[in-house]
Amino acid sequence: MLDTKIKQDSIQIGKNIRRIGKEKGIGQTELVRLMQLRGISIYRESLVKIERGVQHITATQLQGFRDCLETTYDELLKN
């Protein structure tokens, strides 16, 4: 089954991921490691692209970011 991609056109998911990570003191490398430990395939280069809004995020990745950053979908999806 393919993982649904979520477009970031009007939603600032990547910026929210970056902001929440900084607020919690979790850097990109650590966040990628936490995601990989949960079995979510992602590399730092992909995270950078997601944060910049250049690469779409998958539903699985969104759930992983929510769990790793101990936040809510509301926080990740707010404008």
C-alpha angles and dihedrals in degrees: 000000000000120000113241115244118223117213116224097207099123098006119078097213095145094050090048092051090052094046095048092046091052092047090053095042094245113142126206095260092050093046091052090049091050091050092049091049086058089054095255112139109226136134130207091252090057092048090053090052092047091050090051091048092241096114126048118238123231124230090245091052091048091053090047092051090049092052098041093047091042091229138120135263087244091061093046095047102042121115 
